[in-house]
């Protein structure tokens, strides 16, 4: 076998890389871990050898040598919806940018036993921290009850004083959406809310109601949706046929799309006959007819904050 062939290159160890670069094994480890106080020329030489040989560190060996796995666990429930999916994608991108690998698991149920089993499995695999993307209220409650043996950050937790939270202020976003409609002159505004067991849905509904209360505007009981465009369309056909309101704040963009579809089928003009505002700023929002007014969420920022918190780089600052 050619000792310079692909098999030989894949078998290279960290000691081989150190020898080829003319540095110590500890220096190679420092470069791989992104530590400071390494001469740029030394780091460049190590990186050059690594690139020339297409070498990738053995994560298990590195964990044993450094007591760090450079791995983050991501625990998700409800991945099929835009918010959790986008958060998971942003976390994966932020992790890779920081040299971390991602282990992902999906919660089959949001109960204590399932939550505990998933976290124990992550701990057994040596992850340095966990990001929990579980927007259902029962998942919040389970997370607070179970014993967690590793650092974690939740993207859906209401306690504003808890440093283990990296989240958007959903209530503030809903206030912005409602205030926009009020600024346009609307005084009869209704809300198409998300599912009752989702924290975002409750927070957005709370922000909507608070804005109406601040302006002493009449309140109609929010309608409960399920995040889907189909239900938005179904509800839209009912409430837009002879509306006693002039504006709708939908708790997400998919339901707002269903409302736009229903309005078009009923011969209503948006925004001339009724104004509609969504939430999330999905990529397709600007392609609706008319383009949808919506609340933007910066998932890239959220992913970076979540990884910093789970890796212990930003304790007390993840909010």
N, C-alpha and C positions, 0 to 999 in steps of 0.2 A: 504493500500500500504506500502511496506517495505521502510522505510525512508532512508535506505542505498542502495536502488536499483539504476539501471541506470538512472531512471527519476530524482531521487534526485540529482545524480551526475551531470547530465546535467544542473540542475537548479542552481548549485553553482554560486555564484557571486564572484567578486574580493574581497569583504569584507569577504566572507567565507574562501577564500584561505588565506587571511591575518590572520584571527583568527586561522585557523588550523596550520599555520606556525609560529604563535606567533610573527608576525611583524605588522607594520602599512599598511594600504591600499596604502599609498604613496610609501612604499618600494616595494610592489608587482608591482606597476606601473613602478617603475624605473627598476626593473628586466625585465619586459616585453618589455620595450622600449630600453633595452640594454645600459642603462646609466652607466657611470663610477662611481668610488668612492663608490662602494657597496662591503662590506666585502665578500670575497669568501664563507665563511661559511654561511652567511646570504642568499646569492644567492642560494647556494646549498640546503638549507633548503626549500626555496620557490619552487625551481625546483622539489624537491622531492615530495612535496605536490601536485604540478600540475601534475606530472607524475603518482602518485598513484591514482589520481582521474580522470585521462584522461581528464583533464579540458582544454577547449579552450576559450580564451577571446572573449567576444561579441564585434565585431569590431565597431558596432554603439555606444555602451556605451563607449568604449575606446575613440572613436573620440570626443564624447561630453566631456569626462573628461580631455582629454589631448590636444584637438584641433588638433590632428593628426590622420589621418585615417589609416596610414601605408599601403596605397594603391597607386599603380602607374598605370596610364593608358597607354596602348600600342595601338597606332593607326597605322594600317598596310594597305598598298596597294600592291598588287602583292605578296601575301603570298605563292602562288604556286611555286615560283622560289626558287632555293636553297639558295641564299644569304639572302633574306628577311626572309625565313622560319628559317634558322639557326640563324639569329640575334634574331628573336622573341623567339626561344627556349633558347638561351643563356641568354637573358634578364629575362625570366621567372625563370631560375635557379638562376641567380644572385639575383633576387628579393627575392626569398624564403630563400636564404642563409642569407639575411639581415633582415629577418622578415617582408617583404612586401608581400602583395597580389597583384595580377595583374587583372586589368579589361581590356579586349581586345575588339577592334572594328576594322572593316574592312571598308575602304573607298570604297563606290560604284562608286564614280567618284572623279576626282582630281580637282574639281573646288572650288571657294571661298565659296559658300553656303554650300556644303557638308563638307568641312574642318571646317568651322565655327560651323556648327551644331554638329559635332563630338566632337570638343573641348568644346563647351558649355555643352554637355551632360556629359563629364568627370567632368567638374567643378561642375555641379549640384550633382554629386555623391560623391563629396568631395575628389577626388584624390589629393595627394600632389604634383604630377608632371606628365608629359606625355612624353613618348618616341615616336617619330614619325619615322616610317620606311616607307618612301615614296620616292622611287628612281626616279620617273618620274619628269621631269623638270617642268611640269605644277603644280605638287604638291608642289614643292619648291616655285614656284611663289605665289601660293595660300597661303601657310603658311606665307610668308613674308607680304602679304597684309592684312590678317585677324587680328582682335584684339584677342590676346591670354591673358587670365586673370590668368593663372596659369603657374608655371615654366615648361619649356619643353626643351627637347634635341632632335635634329634631327640627324639621322645617314647619311643624304644625303644633305649636304649643302656645297657650295663651298667656302664661305667666311672664309679664314684661321684665321681671327682675331676675329671671333665670338665665344664666350665662350659657346654657346649653341649647340656646335657640338661635337659629339663623332663619329669618322669615321676613316677608313683606308685611307692611301694615295694611291688611285687607280693609279694615274699617275706614282708614284714611282714604284709600282708593275709592271706596264707595261714596264717601263724602264728596270727593272731587267730581265723580260722575253725576251725582245728584245736583251739586252746586252748578255744574255746567248747564244742566237743564233749567234750573231756576234762573240763572243769568240770562238765558234765552227768553225768559218771560213766562215759562210754564208754571202753573199753579196747581194743576191736577196731574199728578205723576203717579204711576203704579210701578210695582216691582215684581219681576219674575225671578224668584229666588232659586237657589240650588237645593240639593237634597238636605233634609234637616240634620242628618248625622255628619255632615261635612263642616269642619270648622270655618273654612273660607266662606261657605254659604251663610253661616250664622253671622260672621263678622261683617260681611258685605251688607246683609240685611240690617244689622245694627247701625251701620254707617248711614244707610239710606234713611232709616227712621229718624235718626238723630238730626240729619239735615232738614228734614221736613219739620221736625219739632222746633228747631232753631228759627225757622222762618214762619212758624205758626201756620203751616199749610195743612190741609185736610189729609188724613191718612186712611188708605184702604188696605185691608189685610193683604199682605204679599201672597202671590200665587206660588205654589211649590212646583219646581221643575226637577229634571233629572240630568241636567247638563247637555242633553242631546238636542240637535236641530229638529228632529222629528217631533218631540214634545213641544218645542217652541212653536213649530208650525201649527200643531193641533190646538194649542192654547190660543195662538194668534187668530185662528179662524173664528174662535168663540168671542174673544174680547175686542177684536177690531171690527167686528161686523157693524155694531152701533156703539162706538166707544163713548164713555162719559169722562174721558181723560184725553190729554193731548201729548203725553210723553210716557215712554217706558224705559226703565233701567233694568236691563237683563243682567243676571249675575255672571254670565259668561258669553263669549262670542258665538258659540255654536247655537245656543238658544236664541240669541239675537238674530242669527241668520234665518232660523225658522220663522221668527216674527217678520222679517223683511219679505220672506217668501209669501207668507200669509197676506201681508199688506198688499203685495203686488197682485195676488189672485183676487183680492177684494176690490181692486181698483183704487187703492189709496196711494197717495204720493208721500214718500219719505224724503225730506222732513216737512213738506208743506202741510200735510194732513195730520201726521203724527211723527214725533221725533223718537229715535231709538238709540240708546247708548249701551254698549257691551262692556266686557271686562276680559282682559288677558292680552289683547293685541296679537291674535294669532296671525301668522304670515299672510293668510288669505284675506284678512279684514279689508285691506286696501283694494281688493278686487271685487268686493261686493258691489251691488248696484242698488242704491248708491254706496260708495265706500263707507264703512262703518266707523262711527266715532267710538273709541274704546279706550280703556285704561291700560297703559303699557306696564309690563313687568320685566325687569332686566334679569333674566335667568342666568346670564353669564356672571353677574355680580353675586347672585345667590349661590351659584356653584362654588365660586372662589371662597366665599365666606364659610360655606359649609365644610369644605375641605380644610381650611385653616383651623376651624374649630375642632373638627374630628381628629386632626393630627396634633392638636395641642398647641398650635402656633398662635392662637388668638383667644386664649381663655378670658372670659369675662367681657369680650367685645362682640360676641356673636349674638346679634339681636335682629 
